[in-house]
Amino acid sequence: MPRPQTVNELFAALARARLVEPARLDAFAARHAFADTPAALARLVADGLLTAFQADALAGGREEALWLGNYRVLDRLGRGGMGNVFLAEHAVLGKRVAVKVLSDALRSDPGARKRFVREARAAAALAHPNVVTVLDADMAHDPPFLVMEHVDGLSLQEAVARGGTFAGGEAAVVALQVASGLARAAAVGLVHRDIKPANLLLGRTGVVKILDLGIAKFAPDGAHPQADRSDVVVGTLDYLAPEQALDSANVDTRADLYALGATLYFLLAGHPPFPGADIQWKWRVKQTGDPHPLHQLRPDLPPELAAAVHKLLARDRTGRFQTPDEAAAAFRWWAVPGTDFPHRLFRLARPTTAHDDGPPTGGDPLPDTLRIVRAGGRDRTKPALPLPPPPAPAPEPPSGADNGLPALRRGTRAIVLTIALIAAIVGIAALVVGR
């Protein structure tokens, strides 16, 4: 639609967009007279008849983007690789929801559409207070969209970016709830495969919900046949398990438990287990190395809590907790947050990325999903191995030294004093002989 150039054109666009009841719009027009469309839009927002997002869309001639089926779009909640997530309201019921819309670039991509369908099916198989509920899906609509419950909160990625690292009790509360949601997923034969801080939402009441089931894997059965390619690695590199980096099709719930451990490490240390921007080194070290001990980074943590996180991060999956219930039992004792949690995180600023499935805010600028296809596949982006680890940082200079210069000065002073002392002794000896 063309941009409205006059106030009359703006009111005509408002009538077509069905954002304001006709009687209220007529009453508003009778009370006010405006010289231009910006002034009229500003007043409509100030009077609560439009949201700022709706006013911007109308000003840009994008009124068709303000409806998704029966849902009136109110605001944008987040933006990610698959598209945008909007806050919307059902036209009849008035219920507010989050609507995930497939991006323009992916609408003709069969793989992206399949991921959308997979997310809806996976969510339909779950019914749990720690998993975001998908309420509806419309793949025939242009653009396709998913309707989800709206969580008034923020992602754990954003929580750390804004509020800093978590206390031990806070992280244990997260562990307990995520493990509970994963237990439900495991019970229906589902592996999430992309547990990470950006996919875990913390609500204002302290409830944590698992988001984004787009790359979830079902156990092969008649209802959910296995369709994954064994030569493609899916997931987010910082958080995926070592076995998932080798074969994403051959994973079980223990891969999600590793990702939970990596997420807890991030909450407690402020960075993933293997931080840095070298993707090739990171891929290699997952198979051969262990993260830096948490008890050295956070000596305030109970040793047993730190040990439980490292148990989740065992390279060999047989060394981890074997079920989500085992993990929950290990963290339950420590799940006692302070009285200020999670309220301290919501006093800082208005959360803006509660349903954002895009790259994490803060941290290393890494791709959301690492795609590695082994020899024989069409896409050969697997890093060359082996690679040496990044060079160790240079050792700190000894206490009291400044690149060796003060020590050199002290040595020079000692030589000068020694020469002066010898000269004095020679002088005294000469005086004695002279007498």
C-alpha positions in Angstrom: 0.0 0.0 0.0 1.2 3.6 -0.6 2.2 5.7 2.3 -0.6 8.0 3.5 0.3 11.6 2.5 -2.7 13.4 4.1 -4.7 13.0 7.3 -7.7 11.8 5.3 -5.6 9.1 3.6 -4.3 8.1 7.1 -7.8 7.7 8.4 -8.8 5.7 5.4 -5.8 3.4 6.0 -6.9 3.1 9.6 -10.4 2.0 8.6 -9.0 -0.6 6.2 -6.6 -1.9 8.8 -9.4 -2.5 11.4 -7.1 -1.5 14.3 -9.5 0.8 15.9 -13.3 0.4 16.3 -15.1 2.6 13.9 -17.0 4.4 16.6 -13.8 5.2 18.6 -12.1 6.4 15.4 -15.0 8.7 14.5 -15.1 10.1 18.0 -11.3 10.7 17.8 -11.5 12.5 14.4 -14.3 14.7 15.7 -12.3 15.8 18.7 -9.0 16.6 17.0 -7.8 18.5 13.9 -4.3 17.8 12.6 -2.1 19.5 10.1 -0.2 16.4 9.0 -0.1 12.6 9.4 2.9 12.5 11.9 0.9 14.7 14.4 -2.2 12.5 14.0 -0.2 9.3 14.5 1.5 10.7 17.6 -1.8 11.6 19.1 -3.3 8.2 18.3 -0.4 6.6 20.1 -0.6 9.0 23.1 -4.4 8.2 23.4 -3.7 4.5 23.4 -5.6 3.8 20.2 -2.4 2.5 18.4 0.9 1.1 19.5 4.1 2.8 18.3 4.8 -0.3 16.1 1.4 0.0 14.5 1.8 3.7 13.9 5.2 3.1 12.2 3.7 0.4 10.0 0.8 2.7 8.9 3.2 5.6 8.2 5.2 3.3 6.0 2.2 2.0 4.1 2.6 -1.5 5.6 -0.9 -2.0 7.0 -1.1 -5.5 5.6 1.6 -6.6 8.0 -0.6 -5.7 11.0 -2.8 -8.8 10.7 -1.7 -12.5 10.8 -4.9 -14.5 10.4 -7.2 -13.6 13.3 -4.3 -12.0 15.2 -3.8 -8.2 15.4 -0.1 -7.4 15.6 0.9 -5.1 18.4 4.7 -5.0 18.6 7.8 -6.8 17.6 9.4 -9.0 20.3 12.4 -10.3 18.6 14.3 -11.0 15.4 16.2 -14.1 14.5 17.5 -16.2 11.6 14.1 -17.8 10.8 12.2 -14.5 10.9 10.5 -12.2 13.4 8.4 -12.8 16.5 5.6 -10.4 17.2 3.3 -9.7 20.1 -0.2 -10.1 18.9 -3.8 -10.2 20.1 -6.7 -12.4 19.0 -9.3 -10.2 17.4 -12.2 -11.9 19.2 -10.8 -13.4 22.4 -8.4 -10.6 23.2 -5.7 -13.1 24.3 -2.2 -11.9 23.8 0.2 -14.4 22.1 3.7 -14.5 20.5 3.5 -15.1 16.7 6.6 -16.4 15.0 6.6 -15.5 11.3 8.8 -17.1 8.7 11.1 -14.5 7.0 10.6 -13.4 3.4 14.0 -15.0 2.4 12.9 -18.4 3.7 9.3 -18.7 2.5 10.3 -20.6 -0.6 12.8 -22.8 1.3 11.3 -26.3 1.8 13.8 -26.9 4.6 12.7 -23.9 6.5 9.1 -24.8 6.1 9.9 -28.3 7.4 11.6 -26.8 10.4 8.5 -24.7 11.1 6.2 -27.8 10.9 8.7 -29.8 13.0 8.6 -27.1 15.8 4.8 -27.2 15.8 4.7 -31.0 16.0 7.3 -31.2 18.7 5.5 -28.7 20.8 2.2 -30.5 20.3 3.8 -33.6 21.7 4.7 -31.7 24.9 2.6 -30.3 27.6 4.7 -29.0 30.4 5.0 -25.8 32.5 8.7 -25.5 31.5 8.2 -25.7 27.8 6.7 -22.8 25.7 3.4 -24.0 24.3 2.7 -23.7 20.6 -1.0 -22.9 20.3 -1.5 -22.9 16.5 0.3 -23.0 13.2 -0.8 -21.8 9.7 1.5 -22.9 6.9 -1.0 -21.9 4.2 -0.9 -18.3 5.3 1.4 -15.9 3.5 3.6 -15.6 5.4 3.5 -18.9 7.4 3.4 -18.4 11.2 3.3 -20.2 14.5 1.3 -19.0 17.5 2.9 -19.5 20.9 2.1 -18.5 24.4 3.5 -15.1 25.3 6.1 -15.2 28.0 6.6 -11.8 29.8 10.3 -12.1 30.4 13.7 -12.3 28.8 16.2 -14.9 27.6 18.9 -16.1 29.9 21.4 -14.7 27.3 19.9 -11.3 27.8 19.7 -11.8 31.6 23.5 -12.3 31.9 24.2 -9.5 29.5 22.1 -7.1 31.6 22.5 -8.5 35.2 25.8 -10.3 35.2 26.5 -13.8 36.3 24.1 -15.8 38.4 24.4 -16.8 42.0 24.8 -20.5 42.6 21.2 -20.8 43.9 19.8 -19.0 40.9 21.6 -21.2 38.4 20.4 -24.3 40.3 16.8 -23.0 40.0 17.3 -22.8 36.2 18.9 -26.3 36.2 16.0 -27.8 38.1 13.3 -26.3 35.8 15.1 -27.0 32.5 15.8 -30.6 33.6 12.1 -31.0 34.4 11.2 -29.9 30.9 13.8 -32.2 29.4 12.4 -35.1 31.4 9.1 -34.5 29.7 10.7 -34.3 26.3 12.7 -37.5 26.9 9.4 -39.3 28.0 8.0 -38.7 24.5 11.2 -39.6 22.7 12.3 -36.1 21.8 15.8 -34.5 21.9 15.8 -30.7 21.7 19.4 -30.4 20.3 19.6 -26.7 20.7 19.4 -26.0 24.5 21.2 -22.7 25.0 20.8 -19.4 27.0 19.0 -17.7 24.1 16.4 -20.5 23.9 15.5 -20.4 27.6 13.1 -17.8 28.8 13.0 -16.5 32.3 9.6 -15.0 33.3 8.9 -12.3 35.8 7.7 -14.9 38.3 10.9 -17.0 38.0 9.5 -19.7 35.7 12.0 -20.9 33.0 10.6 -22.1 29.7 12.3 -24.0 26.9 11.8 -22.4 23.5 12.5 -23.3 19.8 11.9 -26.9 19.0 12.7 -26.4 15.3 15.6 -28.8 15.1 14.3 -31.3 17.7 14.8 -35.0 16.9 12.1 -37.6 17.5 13.0 -41.2 18.3 12.2 -43.2 15.1 8.7 -44.6 15.1 5.7 -44.8 12.9 4.5 -41.3 13.9 7.9 -39.5 13.8 10.2 -41.2 11.3 13.8 -40.4 11.4 14.7 -37.9 8.7 18.0 -36.5 9.8 21.1 -36.8 7.7 23.9 -38.3 9.6 26.5 -36.1 7.8 25.0 -32.8 8.9 25.8 -31.3 12.4 23.0 -29.1 13.8 23.0 -27.1 16.9 24.9 -24.2 18.4 28.6 -24.8 18.7 29.2 -23.3 22.1 26.6 -25.6 23.7 26.3 -28.8 21.6 27.7 -32.0 23.0 30.8 -33.6 21.6 28.9 -36.5 20.1 26.4 -34.1 18.5 29.4 -32.4 16.8 30.3 -35.7 15.2 26.8 -37.0 14.4 23.6 -35.0 15.1 21.4 -38.0 14.2 23.0 -40.3 16.8 22.1 -38.4 20.0 19.8 -38.9 23.0 18.7 -36.9 26.0 22.3 -36.9 27.3 23.2 -34.4 24.5 20.6 -32.0 25.9 22.0 -32.5 29.4 25.5 -31.5 28.1 23.9 -28.4 26.6 22.3 -27.7 30.0 25.7 -28.0 31.6 27.2 -25.6 29.1 24.3 -23.1 29.7 24.9 -23.3 33.5 28.6 -22.7 32.9 27.7 -19.6 31.0 25.3 -18.4 33.8 28.0 -18.8 36.4 31.2 -17.8 34.5 29.7 -15.3 32.1 31.0 -17.1 29.0 30.6 -20.6 27.4 32.8 -23.5 28.5 35.2 -22.9 25.6 35.1 -19.1 24.9 36.7 -17.4 21.9 36.1 -16.9 18.2 38.2 -19.7 16.8 35.5 -22.1 15.6 38.0 -24.7 14.3 39.8 -24.9 17.7 36.5 -25.0 19.5 35.3 -27.9 17.4 38.5 -29.8 18.2 38.7 -29.1 21.9 35.2 -30.4 22.5 36.6 -33.8 21.6 39.8 -33.6 23.5 39.7 -31.0 26.3 37.8 -30.0 29.4 36.5 -26.6 30.4 38.4 -24.4 32.9 37.4 -25.6 36.4 34.4 -23.5 37.7 35.7 -23.6 41.3 38.7 -21.5 40.1 36.5 -19.0 38.3 33.9 -18.9 41.1 35.4 -19.8 44.4 32.2 -18.7 46.1 30.3 -21.7 44.6 29.7 -24.8 46.7 32.2 -27.4 45.4 29.4 -30.0 44.9 27.4 -27.5 42.7 30.4 -26.9 40.5 31.1 -30.6 40.3 27.5 -31.3 39.2 27.9 -28.8 36.3 31.2 -30.4 35.3 29.5 -33.8 35.4 27.0 -32.6 32.9 29.9 -31.5 30.7 31.6 -34.9 30.6 33.0 -35.6 27.1 31.9 -39.2 27.3 28.1 -39.3 27.6 28.3 -42.3 29.9 30.1 -40.1 32.5 27.2 -37.6 32.6 23.9 -37.8 34.5 22.1 -40.3 32.4 18.6 -38.9 32.7 17.1 -35.4 33.3 15.6 -36.7 36.6 19.1 -37.6 37.8 20.3 -34.1 37.0 17.3 -32.5 38.7 18.0 -34.5 41.9 21.6 -33.3 41.9 20.6 -29.6 41.7 17.5 -29.7 43.8 19.5 -29.2 47.1 21.1 -26.0 45.8 18.0 -24.5 44.1 17.4 -21.7 46.7 17.6 -18.3 45.0 17.8 -15.1 46.9 14.7 -13.0 47.6 15.7 -10.6 44.8 15.6 -13.1 42.0 14.4 -12.7 39.3 13.2 -9.2 40.2 16.7 -7.7 40.0 16.9 -8.5 36.3 13.6 -6.7 35.5 14.4 -3.5 37.3 17.3 -2.7 35.0 15.4 -2.1 31.8 12.5 -3.3 29.7 13.3 -6.7 28.3 13.3 -6.7 24.5 14.3 -10.1 23.3 12.1 -12.6 25.2 11.2 -14.5 22.0 14.3 -13.7 20.0 15.8 -16.8 18.3 18.6 -14.9 16.7 22.3 -14.6 17.6 22.9 -14.0 21.3 23.3 -10.5 22.6 26.7 -10.2 23.9 29.5 -12.7 23.9 31.3 -14.0 20.9 29.9 -13.2 17.4 29.4 -16.8 16.4 26.9 -18.3 14.0 23.7 -19.6 15.5 24.0 -23.0 14.0 27.2 -24.7 12.9 26.7 -26.7 9.7 29.4 -29.4 9.1 29.0 -32.0 6.4 31.5 -34.7 6.1 33.2 -36.1 3.0 30.6 -37.4 0.6 28.2 -34.6 1.3 27.6 -31.6 -1.0 28.6 -29.0 1.6 32.1 -29.6 3.0 32.5 -26.9 5.7 34.0 -29.2 8.3 37.2 -27.5 9.8 40.5 -29.1 9.0 41.8 -31.1 12.0 43.9 -31.3 14.0 44.6 -27.7 15.0 46.7 -26.5 17.9 44.9 -24.7 20.7 45.1 -20.9 20.9 48.5 -19.8 22.3 48.6 -19.5 26.1 48.6 -15.9 27.4 52.0 -14.6 28.3 52.9 -15.1 32.0 52.3 -12.2 34.3 55.5 -10.4 35.4 56.6 -11.1 39.0 55.3 -9.0 41.8 57.2 -5.7 42.1 58.6 -5.9 38.5 57.7 -3.8 35.5 59.0 -5.7 32.5 62.3 -6.2 34.3 63.3 -2.5 34.4 63.1 -1.9 38.1 65.1 -5.1 38.8 67.7 -3.8 36.3 67.9 -0.5 38.2 68.3 -2.3 41.5 71.2 -4.3 40.0 72.9 -1.2 38.7 72.6 0.5 42.1 74.2 -2.4 43.8 77.2 -2.3 41.4 77.6 1.4 42.0 77.5 1.0 45.7 80.0 -1.8 45.6 82.5 0.3 43.6 82.0 3.2 45.9 82.7 1.0 48.9 85.9 -0.4 47.4 87.0 3.2 46.5 86.4 4.2 50.1 88.5 1.3 51.5 91.3 2.0 49.1 91.3 5.7 50.2 91.4 4.8 53.9 94.3 2.4 53.2 96.3 5.1 51.4 95.8 7.4 54.3 97.1 4.8 56.7 100.2 4.1 54.6 100.9 7.8 54.2 101.1 8.3 57.9 
